[in-house]
Structures are given as structure tokens and as C-alpha cells.
Amino acid sequence: MEKLIERYKSLRKKSAIQRSYAGKYAFVGIGNHSLNNLYPVIDYLKIPLKYIVCKSEQTAALVNANYPNVVGTTDYEAVLRDEEIIGVFICTAPAAHFALAKRALEAGKRVFAEKPVCLSSAELLELAALEKEGKVLAAGMQKRFSTCTAILKKEMRKVISYNYRFRVGAYPEGNAVWDIFIHPVDLACYLFGEAEIVSCVKTAGSVFLHLRHKGGAIGALELSTEYAWSQAVEELSINTESGVYEMKDHLQLTFSAKPKKVAGIPTEKVFPHTPEVKILFNGSNFLPAFGNNQLVSQGFFGEIEAFVNEKKNIAVPSSLMNTYKILEEIDL
């Protein structure tokens, strides 16, 4: 048994060390989000990054001084002309994503663009047209790649209804609908299918939304920036015919089976029923294992790994049409 364990560890170690890629990549942007959530994944995967494209010469000089084997530059067009570059990561101001992504696609590069990849259905249709031509664009909807999302997609059956609470702090630096609320709206569409708005009530910093999905599920969503970032909450409760799933912050996922019925009568009316909670995922910080790393459980690792390894793209522009339709309606 010890030899088998050692053999497994050796193979796992070699697969992690011996990663190789056919071409090189460029990264556009070097803000807090990219530094904290995307660059660490790129470094872990040993993705060969040749350029970091910056807005200013000063920042480009800092990149050249602090990032060995990476060229800091402000010349995006020169990067796109480099035939060695096969792909581009884009993570800048949201308003710039569409033009940068479209230009890279037209130059024949594979593109990973952070959310929101664009700011209207019209722009999304342009990107979807390029997708039909065979261009590769992966939108940075990392919650589609989270551990909890993968488990739910595999296990959920016959959803009746769900409640989704998404509460964060004030967001004065941008448009909360497109920059923040896009995540819960997109996850609802991804998990439960195409939806239409039944009702929508808005306050200064919140949206209370009822959705009806084609599969029959009804959803109630509270999307708010009227709380605190230090106490941010993302909770999803899903009522299915067999039981209830509870997800919290993409770090915990449980399932509680409903008591059985006989001729429509719940057995708990006759016999004692002790609810059993099945733990489907618990991202414990106690054990610093790969799967417990929040860059993995939150989906950042999965979306980038899928992009560079050319796995099935579950976040193509055409898959975001329903998400954008809803966002445009609530952003009126």
C-alpha cells in the first residue's frame, strides 16, 4: 500500500511540474482583482506569460523591473501582431472589455475576458457572431466554475423554487448591476435555465427580483449593496422534490432529504422524523489542501484552467444572452 501511495504522489507531482503549452499569452490589466485572483492561478499553472499590457509607461516600467521574463508595454497592437501570442487575458475597467476582446478575436487570438465581457446585448451579439465564426472567447463568470456549482449541476433534480440572497457593501466606483449583480443573475440562469422576470422592485442600492424559469422553477432574489463588505453574504436555498440544498458563499453545500409521503400524506405526521443533513462540500481552512483553496472553490482556478487547456467552454457569449436580457431590464 505504501508503494502505491508513493507512486500516486509521484505521478501527481510530475503532472503539476511538467505542464507545457503550445504558445504564449498576454495579460491586459494589472489591478487588484487580477493581482489577487487571476495572476496567482496563472503562476500556479505555469502559463507562459510574455506581455503585461498597461495603461501607463510608468506601470509598464514597474512590470519590467519586477516581473522576470515578462515584458511590460502600453502597445496593445504590437502584442496582437506577435505571432507567438496565442491567447490574451483581459481584466481592465469593465467599459474597456468589449473593444479589447473584439480586437483580439479579430486578430486571431483566443480570449479570456473578465466580467462583464461587455455592457449590452448588442455588444454581446457581436461577440456571439465571432464565436460562430470559430473564435474562442471565455467570459470570466467564475461562479459557473465553483465547486458548489459543479456539484449542484450534477445532483439537482426537479427544482420547485429557490431563494437567493446576495448582499454586499456600497459600490460607488461602478455600476453594481453589471459589475456585481451579474454574478447571481448569471448563476441563477446557469443552474435553473432560461428565465423571465415576474416582478422587480428596486431601491437605491437593492433589487428584489422574482424569476420564472422555463423548467418551472420560481426564484426570489435579493441583490443588494446596502450592507457591509466585511459581512458580505451569498446564500442560495434550493427546494427540490426530493429535498433542500443549502449553499453559503460557495464554501459550504448541504442537502436535507424531505420525509417520504404515502398516498400524499407525509410520514412525519405518523412517525418521528429526524432530519439528516448531508454535507456535499465544506471548504475547511483547517486543511490547506488544493480543493479548499478559495481560488479553487470560488471558480477562478477552474475558469482559467479550462481556457488554457481548451476544455469545453461553459461561458461563451451565446450562453450569456438570457443573463444580459435580465440585467438590461433591471438596469432601466
N, C-alpha and C positions, 0 to 999 in steps of 0.2 A: 504493500500500500504506500509506503514511504517513497518508493521509487516512482510510482505513478504520480504522486503529488509533486515530486520534484520535476518530473517530466512535463507535467501540466504547467507548472510555474515557469519552466524554461521556455516552453513554446509561447506562452503569454508574453513573456519579457521580450523575446525575439520579435514577435509581431508588432509590439509597441515601438521597438527601437528601429526596426528595418522598414519603416514606412517610406515610400517613394512616390513621386508624382511626375507626370509626363511633361508638365510645363511650369511656368512661374506665375505669380499673382501680384496684383497691385491692390493697395487699400487706399480709398479716398476718405479722408477724415481721421482726426486723432483727438476726439473729445472724450469726456468722462465715460460715456457709455461704451464706446469702443475699447478704451483702455481697460475698463473694469470687467467687461463681459465677453468681448469678441477676441481681442488680442491674446488673452491667456489661452483660449481654445486653439487659436491658430498656432501659437507657440507649442502647445502640447502635442498637436497633430503633426508638427514639423512641416507645416505648409510652407513651401519656398516663396517667401515674400521678397519681391525685388524693389518695389517702389512704395512709398507712402506719399500720397498727394496732399498737399497742404494749401491753405488759403494765402499764407504769407511766406515771404522769403525767410523771415526770422524763425518761424516754426520749422521750415524745411532745414535750416541750418542746425537747429536743435536735434532734429531727427538724424542728420548726418553725423553729429557728434556723439549721439547716444545709442544708436541702433546699428550695430555692426552688420555689414553685408546688405544693408538696406539703403536705398537712395531716396532722400527727401527732395521733393520737387513741387513746383507750382504749375508745371506744364502738363496738363491732363492729356492734351492732344498728342504730345510726344510719347506718353505712356501707351496710348492706344495704338500708336504706329509701331510699337515694339512687337515684333512677331514672336518673341519669346514669351510674352504675356498671353496666357490663355483665359484668364479669369480676373474679374475685378470685384472687390468688396466695396460697397458704398454705405457709409454711415456718416452723414453730414446733417445740416439743417434740413428738416423734412421737406421744405419747399423746393430744395435743390435736387431731391432724389430722382424725380421723373426725368428731367433733362439729362442728368448724368447717366442714368441707367439706359435711356433710349440711345444716347450717343455711343455708349459702349457696346450695346447689342448690334447697332448698325455697323460697328467696326469689327464685328465677328467675335466678340469676347463673350464668355459665359459670365453672368452677373448674379451676385448676391446683393440685394438692396434691403437695408433695414426698413422697418415700418415707419411711417406709411410709405409705400413704394411710390405712391402718387397721391394727389389730393382731389380727384374727381373720377366719376365713372367714365367720362370722356377720355381722360388720360389712360385709365385702366384698359379701355377698349383698344387704344393704340398699342399698348404693351401686349395685350392678348393677340392682336394681329401679328405682331412679331413672333409671339410664341407659336402661332400656327405655321409660320414660315420655318420653324425648327430652331429658333433662337432660344437660348436657355436663360431663364430668369427665375431665381428663387427669392420670394419675398420673406423678409425676416419676421415671420409670425411664430415666434419660438414656443408659444403655448401649445401649438399643434404638436410639438415635438417633446413635450414634457412627459415624464414617466407616468404621471397620473392619467394624462390624456390617452396615452397608448393603452393603458390597462382598461380604461372606460370603453374605448373603441372596440376592444376585443371582447369585453364581458357584457356590456349593456344589451338588454333586450326589452322591447315593448315599453318604451318610456311613456308615462302618463303626463307628468308635469315636472317642472324644476323651479327652484328659486336660486337666484344668483346675486350675491352681494359683492360689490366691488367698490371699496371705499379707500380713498387716499386723501392726501392733504391738498392744499391750494396749489394751483398750477398757473401762475401769472405769465410764464415765459412762452406760452404757445397756445394752440387750440386743443383743449382737452379731449374733444370728441375724436379728432383724427390722430392725436399723439398718444392718448391713453385709453379712451373707451373703445378704440378699435380692437383691443385685445379681447375683452369679454364678449363683445358682439361677434367677433370672428369665431371665437371658441364655441359659442352657442350654435352658430351656423354650421361649424365643422362637426360638432358632436351630434346635433339633432336634425340637421338637414335644412333645406331651404325654408325661409320664414317670411312672414309678413307682419307688419305692425298692427296690433289690435287697438292699442291705445298708447299714448305718450304724454307724460306730464313732466314739465321742466321747471326747475327753479334756477337761481343764479349759478349754482355750481353742481346741480344734480339732474339726472334724467331717470325717471321711473317709467319702465318700459314693459309692455305686455306683448309677447310674440306668439304667433301660432305657426307651427311648423307643418309642412306638407305630410309628414309621417303621423301627425295627430297630436304631438306633444305641445303643451302650453307652457310658456315660460314667463316668469316675473323677474325682471332685472332691476336692481338699484345700482346705478352708476354715479359715483359721487366724488367730488373733490372738496367736500365740506368737512372733512375730518382731519387727521394728522398723519404725516408720512411715517412718523415713528410708531404709529398704531395702525398701519395700513392692513386691510383685511380683504382677502379674496376667498369667499366661501360659496360652494356650489352643492346644493342638496337636490338629488335626482330621485323622483318617485317612479319606480317601475312596477310591473305587475308582480314580480317575484320579491321585491324588497327595495330598500332605500340605500343609495350611495351617498356618502358624505365626503366632500373633498375640501381641504383647507390649505390655502396658499401653495398648492402644488407640492406640498411636503407630506401630507397625510391623506390617505384614502381608505375608507372603510365601507363595509357592506353589512346591512342588517336585514336578514330574511324576514318576510312577513309570516304571520301564523297561517296555517292552512285553513281552507274552508271546506265544509261538507254541505252540499246542497245549498250553497250560498251563505251558510252560517259559519262564522269564524269559530274555530275550535277553542280559541281562548275564552269564549263565553261559557264553555263547559269544563275545559281542563286548564290548569295553570300554564301560563306561557312565560318562559324565561327568555327574553331577547338575547340572542347571541350576536356579537359584533365580530365580524371577520376583518382582520387587518390586511388590506391589499397592498399598501405601501406605507412605510413610515421612514421618512428621511432623517434618521437619527444623526445628530452631530457627535454622538459618543464614539462611533467608529468611523474614522476618516477614510472610508472606502470610496472607490470610484463612483458607485451609484448614489452615494449620499452627498456627493459634492453638488452644491446648488446650481452650478453651471450645467451639470448634467440633468438634475431633476427638473430644473426650470426650462430646459429645452435648448439652451444656447449651444451646447455641445452637439446635440443631435442634428440641428439645422445646418450647422457648418460642415459637420462630418458627412452628411448626406449630399451636400452641394459639391464638395471637392471629390468625393468618391463616386459621383454621378449615379447616386441611388434614385429611386422613384421620387419625383418632386411632388410633394403634397401641398405646396404653397405657390403654385403657378398663378399668374394673373387671372386666368379664366375662373379659377376656383374662388376668387375673392369678389365676384360680381354681386352676389347677394349681400355680402358684408357691406360693400360700398353703397348699395341701394339704401340699406337701413341707415347707415351713417349720414348720408345726404338728407334723408328725411328728418332725422333728429337734430341736424345741424342748421335747419332752416331758421 
